[in-house]
């Protein structure tokens, strides 16, 4: 049948990508061997598995920055993820890199994020003896927790990009910046802050925490004064300064995804402004306090009553504390609040 030749045709098209692009046929493979799809390449298949998994759907009801906002237009973890995917694909397409791999990494990078955004992450990190980092949890989701403990069995390249997308609190392209193994993963790593720097500023203005006049003018003079203008400046600058990734210069050693010094300085200025004037403010309001108390209560309760967790979490081979962390991290904001109300006096 004709469709049996589709995958081979798509593999041939991949050969037209940059010599530095990740190719499906050269993938380091999956954790468990499986028959190839007749119509989809490996990275396409990974993307589809992520989109159709339960953890991806739950991102719709997980906080980005503002907890339980009334306004429908605040960014959620899902809309953030979609923006990261779109920015990543635009850069990958311009540099003739692998869009399928880039999109799969971007769509999966926050699957392990907790309810209540970074507040939930901070609380679980304090409570759990082994700590908690959302990028490691995202990998755990795709490796083990999805599909009733089977995981999604993704390729090494997607898993590497998911694990290594996190930047902790360091500046963009800090000298200690850890570059993932593929250029596609490097794109996702920088597309993540491009998205949140801009949409979190918009949400903070909408929430009345800051005004347009509060923004650092030196950064705006470089990046632009509108949301779309800043994203356009950042994306175009990355493409210009990462052009060797296209393979246009055959003498170039393996390139890296990069920014110009001027644009990088402006982007870090905006990012640091967010941390100092938005995130820290949001970390000390009534809703945030309620979120912290919710995570603490749930962690104590389920460690004492592990039999109250769903079967998928009770029957793993991990210790009780790890099972509890997996369960809480997978909750949406509203589900976490509901569980707290249900257990009420039982704590």
C-alpha contacts under 8 A as a table, 3 or more apart, distances in Angstrom:
res1	aa1	res2	aa2	distance
1	X	4	X	5.69
1	X	5	X	7.71
2	X	5	X	5.68
2	X	6	X	7.14
3	X	6	X	5.18
3	X	38	X	6.79
3	X	39	X	6.33
4	X	7	X	7.04
4	X	38	X	5.08
4	X	39	X	6.66
5	X	8	X	5.37
5	X	9	X	6.30
5	X	38	X	7.07
5	X	39	X	7.47
6	X	9	X	5.07
6	X	10	X	6.24
6	X	38	X	6.66
6	X	39	X	5.06
6	X	40	X	7.55
7	X	10	X	5.06
7	X	11	X	6.15
7	X	37	X	7.44
7	X	38	X	5.61
7	X	39	X	4.72
7	X	40	X	5.58
7	X	41	X	6.09
8	X	11	X	5.05
8	X	12	X	6.30
9	X	12	X	5.15
9	X	13	X	6.44
10	X	13	X	4.98
10	X	14	X	6.35
10	X	40	X	7.91
10	X	41	X	7.19
11	X	14	X	5.04
11	X	15	X	6.69
11	X	23	X	7.96
11	X	24	X	7.22
11	X	25	X	7.10
11	X	41	X	7.26
12	X	15	X	5.26
12	X	16	X	7.38
13	X	16	X	5.54
13	X	17	X	7.56
14	X	17	X	5.39
14	X	23	X	6.47
14	X	24	X	7.94
14	X	98	X	7.71
15	X	18	X	7.96
15	X	23	X	7.61
17	X	21	X	6.25
17	X	96	X	5.34
17	X	97	X	5.90
17	X	98	X	7.12
17	X	246	X	7.98
18	X	21	X	5.15
18	X	95	X	7.64
18	X	96	X	5.44
18	X	97	X	5.87
18	X	245	X	7.04
18	X	246	X	5.01
18	X	247	X	5.44
19	X	246	X	7.49
19	X	247	X	5.99
20	X	97	X	7.42
20	X	183	X	7.53
20	X	245	X	6.29
20	X	246	X	7.23
20	X	247	X	6.76
20	X	254	X	7.10
21	X	96	X	7.49
21	X	97	X	4.77
21	X	98	X	5.79
21	X	182	X	7.67
21	X	183	X	6.98
21	X	184	X	7.47
21	X	245	X	8.00
22	X	26	X	7.39
22	X	27	X	7.47
22	X	97	X	7.32
22	X	98	X	6.21
22	X	101	X	7.73
22	X	182	X	6.74
22	X	183	X	7.85
22	X	184	X	7.53
23	X	26	X	5.34
23	X	27	X	6.48
23	X	98	X	7.29
24	X	27	X	5.20
24	X	41	X	6.25
24	X	42	X	5.70
24	X	43	X	6.45
25	X	42	X	7.94
27	X	155	X	7.11
27	X	156	X	7.20
27	X	157	X	6.97
28	X	155	X	7.06
28	X	156	X	5.80
28	X	157	X	7.21
29	X	33	X	7.66
29	X	155	X	5.18
29	X	156	X	5.83
30	X	33	X	6.10
30	X	153	X	6.00
30	X	154	X	5.69
30	X	155	X	4.48
30	X	156	X	6.02
31	X	153	X	6.06
31	X	154	X	7.36
31	X	155	X	7.35
31	X	156	X	7.74
32	X	153	X	6.60
36	X	41	X	7.87
36	X	42	X	7.47
37	X	40	X	5.44
37	X	41	X	6.97
37	X	42	X	7.79
37	X	45	X	7.87
40	X	44	X	5.86
40	X	45	X	6.03
41	X	44	X	5.23
41	X	45	X	6.22
42	X	45	X	5.13
42	X	46	X	6.32
42	X	155	X	7.28
43	X	46	X	4.96
43	X	47	X	6.23
43	X	100	X	5.60
43	X	101	X	5.17
43	X	104	X	6.81
43	X	155	X	7.32
43	X	158	X	7.55
44	X	47	X	5.14
44	X	48	X	6.33
44	X	100	X	5.52
44	X	101	X	7.27
44	X	104	X	7.46
45	X	48	X	5.15
45	X	49	X	6.22
46	X	49	X	5.12
46	X	50	X	6.31
46	X	104	X	6.22
46	X	152	X	7.91
46	X	154	X	5.69
46	X	155	X	7.20
46	X	158	X	7.63
47	X	50	X	5.27
47	X	51	X	6.32
47	X	100	X	7.15
47	X	101	X	7.67
47	X	103	X	6.78
47	X	104	X	4.24
47	X	105	X	7.80
47	X	107	X	7.30
48	X	51	X	5.15
48	X	52	X	6.24
48	X	104	X	7.96
49	X	52	X	5.38
49	X	53	X	6.17
49	X	152	X	6.64
50	X	53	X	5.32
50	X	56	X	6.58
50	X	104	X	7.27
50	X	107	X	6.92
50	X	108	X	6.23
50	X	152	X	7.69
51	X	56	X	6.07
51	X	57	X	7.80
51	X	107	X	7.28
52	X	56	X	7.10
52	X	57	X	7.70
53	X	56	X	5.61
53	X	57	X	6.89
53	X	146	X	7.14
53	X	147	X	7.81
54	X	57	X	5.20
54	X	58	X	6.41
54	X	146	X	7.40
55	X	58	X	5.19
55	X	59	X	6.72
55	X	111	X	5.83
55	X	112	X	7.79
55	X	141	X	7.83
55	X	146	X	7.46
55	X	330	X	7.10
56	X	59	X	5.47
56	X	60	X	7.87
56	X	78	X	7.59
56	X	108	X	7.64
56	X	111	X	6.10
57	X	60	X	6.04
57	X	78	X	7.91
58	X	61	X	5.73
58	X	62	X	6.85
58	X	330	X	7.97
58	X	331	X	7.73
58	X	332	X	6.26
59	X	62	X	5.08
59	X	76	X	7.26
59	X	77	X	5.20
59	X	78	X	4.64
59	X	111	X	7.23
59	X	332	X	7.38
60	X	76	X	6.18
60	X	77	X	6.29
60	X	78	X	4.81
60	X	79	X	7.39
61	X	76	X	6.83
61	X	77	X	7.42
61	X	78	X	7.76
61	X	332	X	5.38
61	X	333	X	6.27
61	X	334	X	7.30
62	X	76	X	6.05
62	X	77	X	5.46
62	X	78	X	7.54
62	X	114	X	7.44
62	X	115	X	5.29
62	X	116	X	6.39
62	X	117	X	6.93
62	X	332	X	5.08
62	X	333	X	5.52
63	X	66	X	6.21
63	X	67	X	5.63
63	X	68	X	7.36
63	X	75	X	7.90
63	X	76	X	5.33
63	X	77	X	5.75
63	X	115	X	6.23
63	X	116	X	4.86
63	X	117	X	4.91
63	X	333	X	6.83
64	X	67	X	7.74
64	X	75	X	6.22
64	X	76	X	4.92
64	X	77	X	4.91
64	X	80	X	7.40
64	X	116	X	7.33
64	X	117	X	5.25
64	X	118	X	7.92
65	X	75	X	7.83
65	X	76	X	7.89
65	X	116	X	7.58
65	X	117	X	6.05
65	X	118	X	7.59
65	X	200	X	7.24
65	X	279	X	7.56
65	X	282	X	7.73
66	X	69	X	6.06
66	X	74	X	7.58
66	X	116	X	7.99
66	X	282	X	7.42
67	X	116	X	5.99
67	X	117	X	7.98
67	X	287	X	6.48
67	X	288	X	7.05
67	X	333	X	7.77
68	X	287	X	7.93
68	X	333	X	7.43
68	X	334	X	7.97
69	X	72	X	7.48
69	X	74	X	7.03
71	X	74	X	6.24
74	X	203	X	5.98
75	X	78	X	7.91
75	X	79	X	5.88
75	X	80	X	6.33
75	X	199	X	7.05
75	X	200	X	7.69
75	X	203	X	7.28
76	X	79	X	5.33
76	X	80	X	6.14
77	X	80	X	5.11
77	X	81	X	6.15
77	X	110	X	7.67
77	X	117	X	7.98
78	X	81	X	5.03
78	X	82	X	6.32
79	X	82	X	5.05
79	X	83	X	6.23
80	X	83	X	5.15
80	X	84	X	6.25
80	X	195	X	6.88
80	X	196	X	7.06
81	X	84	X	5.11
81	X	85	X	6.22
81	X	106	X	6.65
81	X	107	X	5.85
81	X	109	X	7.81
81	X	110	X	7.24
82	X	85	X	5.06
82	X	86	X	6.23
82	X	106	X	7.93
82	X	107	X	6.89
83	X	86	X	5.13
83	X	87	X	6.18
83	X	195	X	6.20
84	X	87	X	5.26
84	X	88	X	5.96
84	X	106	X	6.03
84	X	107	X	7.80
84	X	188	X	7.06
84	X	191	X	5.53
84	X	192	X	5.39
84	X	194	X	7.88
84	X	195	X	5.83
85	X	88	X	5.08
85	X	89	X	6.09
85	X	102	X	7.48
85	X	103	X	5.32
85	X	106	X	4.90
85	X	107	X	6.11
85	X	188	X	7.61
85	X	191	X	7.92
86	X	89	X	5.19
86	X	90	X	6.26
86	X	103	X	7.76
87	X	90	X	5.21
87	X	91	X	6.44
87	X	191	X	5.96
87	X	195	X	7.65
87	X	235	X	7.46
88	X	91	X	5.34
88	X	92	X	6.12
88	X	102	X	6.31
88	X	103	X	6.86
88	X	106	X	7.20
88	X	187	X	5.89
88	X	188	X	5.55
88	X	191	X	5.67
89	X	92	X	4.98
89	X	93	X	5.88
89	X	99	X	5.49
89	X	102	X	6.35
89	X	103	X	6.26
90	X	93	X	5.29
90	X	94	X	6.29
90	X	235	X	7.99
91	X	94	X	5.24
91	X	95	X	6.26
91	X	187	X	7.18
91	X	235	X	6.64
91	X	238	X	7.66
91	X	239	X	6.32
92	X	95	X	5.20
92	X	96	X	6.01
92	X	97	X	4.88
92	X	98	X	6.34
92	X	99	X	5.65
92	X	102	X	7.01
92	X	184	X	6.82
92	X	187	X	7.25
93	X	96	X	5.08
93	X	97	X	6.07
93	X	98	X	7.42
93	X	99	X	6.26
94	X	97	X	7.74
94	X	239	X	6.91
95	X	239	X	6.72
95	X	242	X	7.65
95	X	243	X	6.42
95	X	245	X	6.19
95	X	246	X	4.95
96	X	245	X	7.91
96	X	246	X	5.60
97	X	183	X	7.76
97	X	184	X	6.84
97	X	245	X	7.80
97	X	246	X	7.17
98	X	101	X	5.62
98	X	102	X	6.32
98	X	184	X	6.68
99	X	102	X	4.97
99	X	103	X	5.95
99	X	184	X	7.76
100	X	103	X	5.23
100	X	104	X	6.18
101	X	104	X	5.17
101	X	105	X	6.29
101	X	157	X	7.68
101	X	158	X	6.61
101	X	184	X	6.59
102	X	105	X	5.41
102	X	106	X	6.24
102	X	184	X	4.99
102	X	185	X	6.39
102	X	187	X	7.35
102	X	188	X	6.59
103	X	106	X	5.08
103	X	107	X	6.05
104	X	107	X	5.27
104	X	108	X	6.20
104	X	158	X	6.56
105	X	108	X	5.22
105	X	109	X	5.82
105	X	158	X	5.30
105	X	159	X	7.53
105	X	161	X	5.65
105	X	162	X	5.64
105	X	185	X	6.78
105	X	188	X	6.93
106	X	109	X	5.35
106	X	162	X	7.65
106	X	188	X	5.76
107	X	110	X	7.48
108	X	111	X	5.50
108	X	138	X	7.19
108	X	162	X	6.37
109	X	112	X	7.83
109	X	135	X	6.80
109	X	138	X	6.43
109	X	161	X	7.63
109	X	162	X	4.68
109	X	163	X	7.56
109	X	165	X	6.88
110	X	113	X	5.32
110	X	134	X	7.00
110	X	135	X	6.82
110	X	138	X	6.02
110	X	162	X	7.93
111	X	137	X	7.75
111	X	138	X	4.89
111	X	141	X	6.89
112	X	134	X	5.30
112	X	135	X	6.62
112	X	136	X	7.53
112	X	137	X	4.58
112	X	138	X	3.70
112	X	139	X	7.33
112	X	140	X	7.53
112	X	141	X	6.16
112	X	329	X	6.60
112	X	330	X	6.84
113	X	117	X	6.87
113	X	121	X	7.25
113	X	134	X	5.00
113	X	135	X	7.64
113	X	137	X	7.20
113	X	138	X	6.94
113	X	329	X	6.38
113	X	330	X	7.45
114	X	117	X	5.94
114	X	118	X	7.47
114	X	120	X	5.51
114	X	121	X	5.79
114	X	134	X	7.23
114	X	328	X	7.14
114	X	329	X	4.25
114	X	330	X	6.29
114	X	331	X	6.85
114	X	332	X	7.55
115	X	120	X	5.73
115	X	121	X	7.99
115	X	328	X	7.75
115	X	329	X	6.46
115	X	330	X	7.40
115	X	331	X	5.84
115	X	332	X	5.05
115	X	333	X	4.81
115	X	336	X	7.35
116	X	119	X	5.74
116	X	120	X	5.06
116	X	121	X	7.95
116	X	288	X	7.94
116	X	291	X	6.42
116	X	332	X	7.95
116	X	333	X	5.88
117	X	120	X	5.62
117	X	121	X	6.62
118	X	121	X	4.78
118	X	122	X	6.00
119	X	122	X	5.15
119	X	123	X	6.31
119	X	283	X	7.09
119	X	288	X	7.17
119	X	291	X	7.39
119	X	292	X	6.78
120	X	123	X	5.20
120	X	124	X	6.27
120	X	291	X	7.13
120	X	292	X	6.65
120	X	295	X	6.66
121	X	124	X	5.33
121	X	125	X	6.08
121	X	132	X	6.72
121	X	133	X	6.86
121	X	134	X	6.84
122	X	125	X	5.07
122	X	126	X	6.31
122	X	132	X	7.80
123	X	126	X	5.13
123	X	127	X	6.15
123	X	292	X	6.40
123	X	295	X	6.77
123	X	296	X	7.17
124	X	127	X	5.00
124	X	128	X	5.78
124	X	131	X	7.03
124	X	132	X	5.98
124	X	295	X	7.32
124	X	325	X	7.13
125	X	128	X	5.66
125	X	129	X	7.80
125	X	130	X	7.77
125	X	131	X	4.31
125	X	132	X	4.32
125	X	133	X	7.09
126	X	129	X	7.50
126	X	131	X	6.57
126	X	132	X	7.98
127	X	131	X	7.45
127	X	296	X	7.54
127	X	299	X	7.70
128	X	131	X	5.13
128	X	132	X	6.96
128	X	321	X	7.11
128	X	322	X	7.94
128	X	325	X	7.49
132	X	136	X	7.69
132	X	137	X	7.52
133	X	136	X	5.51
133	X	137	X	6.34
134	X	137	X	4.86
134	X	138	X	6.00
135	X	138	X	5.01
135	X	139	X	6.49
135	X	162	X	6.46
135	X	163	X	5.15
135	X	164	X	7.14
135	X	165	X	7.02
135	X	166	X	6.16
136	X	139	X	5.21
136	X	140	X	6.27
136	X	163	X	5.76
137	X	140	X	4.79
137	X	141	X	6.09
137	X	326	X	7.96
138	X	141	X	5.05
138	X	142	X	6.54
138	X	162	X	6.88
138	X	163	X	7.21
139	X	142	X	5.34
139	X	143	X	5.96
139	X	159	X	6.40
139	X	162	X	6.41
139	X	163	X	5.94
140	X	143	X	5.05
140	X	144	X	5.62
140	X	145	X	6.50
141	X	144	X	5.63
141	X	145	X	4.63
141	X	146	X	5.73
141	X	151	X	6.84
142	X	145	X	6.48
142	X	146	X	5.96
142	X	151	X	5.06
142	X	152	X	5.18
142	X	153	X	7.04
142	X	154	X	7.21
143	X	146	X	7.43
143	X	150	X	7.45
143	X	151	X	4.52
143	X	152	X	6.14
143	X	153	X	6.21
143	X	154	X	7.53
144	X	149	X	5.02
144	X	150	X	5.59
144	X	151	X	4.20
144	X	152	X	7.63
145	X	148	X	6.33
145	X	149	X	4.68
145	X	150	X	6.80
145	X	151	X	5.53
146	X	149	X	5.71
146	X	150	X	6.28
146	X	151	X	4.52
146	X	152	X	6.40
147	X	150	X	5.32
147	X	151	X	5.64
147	X	152	X	7.12
148	X	151	X	7.44
148	X	312	X	5.82
149	X	312	X	7.05
149	X	316	X	7.43
150	X	153	X	7.80
154	X	158	X	6.60
154	X	159	X	6.59
155	X	158	X	5.55
155	X	159	X	6.32
156	X	159	X	5.11
156	X	160	X	5.95
157	X	160	X	5.15
157	X	161	X	6.25
157	X	181	X	7.75
157	X	182	X	7.28
158	X	161	X	5.15
158	X	162	X	6.24
158	X	185	X	7.86
159	X	162	X	5.14
159	X	163	X	6.18
160	X	163	X	5.23
160	X	164	X	6.06
160	X	180	X	6.84
160	X	181	X	7.20
160	X	185	X	7.73
161	X	164	X	5.30
161	X	165	X	5.92
161	X	180	X	6.26
161	X	181	X	7.71
161	X	182	X	7.70
161	X	184	X	7.94
161	X	185	X	4.67
161	X	186	X	7.69
161	X	188	X	7.68
161	X	189	X	7.99
162	X	165	X	5.62
162	X	185	X	7.86
163	X	166	X	7.27
164	X	178	X	7.46
164	X	179	X	7.59
164	X	180	X	5.81
164	X	185	X	7.90
164	X	189	X	7.66
165	X	180	X	7.61
165	X	185	X	7.23
165	X	186	X	7.69
165	X	188	X	6.83
165	X	189	X	4.62
166	X	189	X	6.96
167	X	170	X	6.16
167	X	171	X	7.98
167	X	172	X	7.76
167	X	177	X	7.28
167	X	189	X	7.84
170	X	174	X	6.27
170	X	177	X	7.82
171	X	174	X	5.18
171	X	268	X	6.12
172	X	177	X	7.59
172	X	190	X	7.55
172	X	264	X	7.32
172	X	267	X	7.92
172	X	268	X	6.38
173	X	176	X	7.77
173	X	177	X	5.48
173	X	258	X	7.81
174	X	177	X	4.96
179	X	186	X	6.27
180	X	183	X	7.47
180	X	185	X	5.86
180	X	186	X	5.83
181	X	185	X	7.13
181	X	186	X	7.87
182	X	185	X	5.30
182	X	186	X	6.47
183	X	186	X	4.89
183	X	187	X	6.25
183	X	245	X	7.80
183	X	256	X	6.76
183	X	257	X	6.71
184	X	187	X	5.15
184	X	188	X	6.59
185	X	188	X	5.11
185	X	189	X	6.24
186	X	189	X	5.05
186	X	190	X	6.56
186	X	256	X	7.77
186	X	257	X	6.26
187	X	190	X	5.47
187	X	191	X	5.98
187	X	257	X	6.55
188	X	191	X	4.88
188	X	192	X	6.11
189	X	192	X	5.65
189	X	193	X	7.61
190	X	193	X	5.80
190	X	194	X	6.46
191	X	194	X	4.96
191	X	195	X	6.17
192	X	195	X	5.38
192	X	196	X	6.41
193	X	196	X	5.01
193	X	197	X	5.60
194	X	197	X	5.57
194	X	198	X	6.56
194	X	231	X	6.79
194	X	234	X	7.24
195	X	198	X	5.64
195	X	199	X	6.21
195	X	231	X	7.74
196	X	199	X	5.20
196	X	200	X	5.41
196	X	201	X	7.98
197	X	200	X	5.63
197	X	201	X	6.28
197	X	270	X	6.98
197	X	271	X	5.91
197	X	274	X	7.36
198	X	201	X	5.33
198	X	202	X	6.50
198	X	227	X	6.07
198	X	230	X	7.53
198	X	231	X	7.44
199	X	202	X	5.05
199	X	203	X	6.23
199	X	227	X	7.58
200	X	203	X	5.02
200	X	204	X	6.03
200	X	274	X	7.82
201	X	204	X	5.11
201	X	205	X	6.26
201	X	274	X	7.11
202	X	205	X	5.23
202	X	206	X	6.18
202	X	227	X	7.72
203	X	206	X	4.88
203	X	207	X	6.04
204	X	207	X	5.01
204	X	208	X	6.26
204	X	209	X	5.39
204	X	210	X	6.00
204	X	278	X	6.66
205	X	208	X	5.09
205	X	209	X	6.02
205	X	210	X	5.12
205	X	211	X	5.35
205	X	212	X	7.00
206	X	209	X	7.82
207	X	210	X	7.83
208	X	211	X	6.81
209	X	278	X	6.89
210	X	214	X	6.19
210	X	215	X	7.99
210	X	277	X	7.71
210	X	278	X	7.64
211	X	214	X	5.33
211	X	215	X	7.25
212	X	215	X	5.71
215	X	220	X	7.61
215	X	270	X	7.65
215	X	273	X	7.64
216	X	219	X	5.60
216	X	220	X	6.60
216	X	269	X	7.44
216	X	270	X	6.92
216	X	273	X	7.56
217	X	220	X	4.98
217	X	221	X	6.05
218	X	221	X	5.20
218	X	222	X	6.72
218	X	266	X	7.22
219	X	222	X	5.37
219	X	223	X	6.07
219	X	224	X	7.89
219	X	265	X	7.95
219	X	266	X	4.43
219	X	267	X	6.93
219	X	269	X	6.41
219	X	270	X	6.50
220	X	223	X	5.03
220	X	224	X	4.86
220	X	225	X	5.43
220	X	230	X	7.95
220	X	266	X	7.65
221	X	224	X	5.79
221	X	225	X	7.34
222	X	262	X	7.67
222	X	263	X	6.66
222	X	266	X	6.60
223	X	229	X	7.06
223	X	230	X	4.80
223	X	231	X	7.95
223	X	233	X	5.72
223	X	234	X	7.08
223	X	263	X	6.95
223	X	266	X	6.97
223	X	267	X	7.69
224	X	227	X	7.85
224	X	229	X	5.25
224	X	230	X	4.91
224	X	233	X	7.33
225	X	229	X	6.65
225	X	230	X	6.86
226	X	229	X	5.02
226	X	230	X	6.16
227	X	230	X	5.43
227	X	231	X	6.44
228	X	231	X	5.22
228	X	232	X	6.06
229	X	232	X	5.10
229	X	233	X	6.17
230	X	233	X	5.11
230	X	234	X	6.20
231	X	234	X	5.16
231	X	235	X	6.01
232	X	235	X	5.26
232	X	236	X	5.96
233	X	236	X	5.33
233	X	237	X	5.99
234	X	237	X	5.15
234	X	238	X	6.23
234	X	263	X	7.11
235	X	238	X	5.22
235	X	239	X	6.28
236	X	239	X	5.09
236	X	240	X	6.11
237	X	240	X	5.10
237	X	241	X	6.09
237	X	259	X	6.00
237	X	260	X	6.66
237	X	263	X	7.32
238	X	241	X	5.19
238	X	242	X	5.79
238	X	257	X	6.93
238	X	258	X	5.72
238	X	259	X	4.98
238	X	260	X	7.55
239	X	242	X	5.15
239	X	243	X	5.83
240	X	243	X	5.47
241	X	244	X	7.95
241	X	257	X	7.44
241	X	258	X	5.62
241	X	259	X	5.60
241	X	260	X	6.32
242	X	245	X	5.76
242	X	255	X	7.26
242	X	256	X	6.57
242	X	257	X	5.05
242	X	258	X	5.50
242	X	259	X	7.51
243	X	246	X	5.72
243	X	247	X	7.90
243	X	248	X	7.70
244	X	247	X	5.54
244	X	248	X	6.18
244	X	249	X	6.25
244	X	252	X	6.77
244	X	255	X	5.99
245	X	248	X	7.73
245	X	254	X	7.51
245	X	255	X	5.54
245	X	256	X	7.09
245	X	257	X	7.59
247	X	250	X	5.86
247	X	252	X	7.69
249	X	252	X	5.57
252	X	255	X	7.15
259	X	263	X	6.62
259	X	264	X	5.78
260	X	263	X	5.51
260	X	264	X	5.98
261	X	264	X	5.10
261	X	265	X	6.04
262	X	265	X	5.30
262	X	266	X	6.40
263	X	266	X	5.09
263	X	267	X	6.09
264	X	267	X	5.08
264	X	268	X	6.15
265	X	268	X	5.23
265	X	269	X	6.15
266	X	269	X	4.99
266	X	270	X	6.39
267	X	270	X	5.25
267	X	271	X	6.17
268	X	271	X	4.88
268	X	272	X	5.97
269	X	272	X	5.26
269	X	273	X	6.13
270	X	273	X	4.97
270	X	274	X	6.30
271	X	274	X	5.14
271	X	275	X	6.48
272	X	275	X	5.08
272	X	276	X	6.14
273	X	276	X	5.20
273	X	277	X	5.77
273	X	278	X	7.60
274	X	277	X	5.35
274	X	278	X	5.01
274	X	279	X	6.20
275	X	278	X	5.84
275	X	279	X	4.95
275	X	280	X	6.18
276	X	279	X	6.60
276	X	280	X	5.90
276	X	281	X	7.85
277	X	280	X	6.33
277	X	281	X	6.26
278	X	281	X	5.18
278	X	282	X	6.08
279	X	282	X	5.08
279	X	283	X	6.11
280	X	283	X	5.01
280	X	284	X	6.93
281	X	284	X	5.73
281	X	285	X	7.17
282	X	285	X	5.80
282	X	288	X	6.94
283	X	288	X	5.87
283	X	289	X	7.82
284	X	288	X	6.30
284	X	289	X	6.77
285	X	288	X	5.36
285	X	289	X	6.29
286	X	289	X	5.14
286	X	290	X	6.27
287	X	290	X	5.05
287	X	291	X	6.23
288	X	291	X	4.95
288	X	292	X	6.24
289	X	292	X	5.16
289	X	293	X	6.25
290	X	293	X	5.17
290	X	294	X	6.10
291	X	294	X	5.01
291	X	295	X	6.38
292	X	295	X	5.35
292	X	296	X	6.27
293	X	296	X	5.07
293	X	297	X	6.02
294	X	297	X	5.19
294	X	298	X	6.13
294	X	336	X	7.09
294	X	337	X	6.79
294	X	340	X	6.47
295	X	298	X	5.19
295	X	299	X	6.06
295	X	328	X	7.51
295	X	336	X	7.75
296	X	299	X	5.21
296	X	300	X	6.30
297	X	300	X	5.29
297	X	301	X	6.03
297	X	340	X	7.27
297	X	347	X	7.53
298	X	301	X	5.12
298	X	302	X	6.05
298	X	328	X	7.36
298	X	336	X	7.95
298	X	339	X	7.85
298	X	340	X	6.71
299	X	302	X	5.62
299	X	303	X	6.16
299	X	324	X	6.56
299	X	325	X	7.37
299	X	328	X	7.49
300	X	303	X	5.38
300	X	304	X	6.38
300	X	347	X	7.81
301	X	304	X	5.27
301	X	305	X	5.96
301	X	347	X	5.81
302	X	305	X	4.62
302	X	306	X	4.95
302	X	307	X	7.94
302	X	308	X	6.91
302	X	309	X	7.02
302	X	324	X	6.17
303	X	306	X	5.63
303	X	320	X	6.41
303	X	321	X	6.18
303	X	324	X	6.50
305	X	308	X	5.73
305	X	309	X	7.85
306	X	309	X	5.67
306	X	314	X	6.89
306	X	320	X	6.88
306	X	324	X	7.50
307	X	310	X	7.89
307	X	314	X	6.91
309	X	313	X	6.50
309	X	314	X	6.27
309	X	324	X	7.98
309	X	327	X	7.55
310	X	313	X	5.74
310	X	314	X	6.40
311	X	314	X	4.94
311	X	315	X	6.02
312	X	315	X	5.91
312	X	316	X	7.14
313	X	316	X	5.99
313	X	323	X	5.75
313	X	324	X	7.71
313	X	326	X	7.34
313	X	327	X	6.47
314	X	323	X	6.75
316	X	323	X	7.37
318	X	322	X	6.04
318	X	323	X	6.28
319	X	322	X	5.48
319	X	323	X	6.40
320	X	323	X	5.06
320	X	324	X	6.18
321	X	324	X	5.10
321	X	325	X	6.27
322	X	325	X	5.11
322	X	326	X	6.25
323	X	326	X	5.13
323	X	327	X	6.25
324	X	327	X	5.10
324	X	328	X	6.16
325	X	328	X	5.24
325	X	329	X	5.89
326	X	329	X	5.26
326	X	330	X	6.26
327	X	330	X	5.36
327	X	331	X	6.71
328	X	331	X	5.31
328	X	336	X	7.54
331	X	335	X	5.99
331	X	336	X	5.89
332	X	335	X	5.22
332	X	336	X	6.17
333	X	336	X	5.31
333	X	337	X	6.43
334	X	337	X	5.05
334	X	338	X	6.11
335	X	338	X	4.97
335	X	339	X	6.12
336	X	339	X	5.22
336	X	340	X	6.30
337	X	340	X	5.15
337	X	341	X	6.37
338	X	341	X	5.10
338	X	342	X	6.19
339	X	342	X	5.01
339	X	343	X	6.20
340	X	343	X	5.43
340	X	344	X	6.00
341	X	344	X	5.06
343	X	346	X	5.32
343	X	347	X	6.77
344	X	347	X	6.57
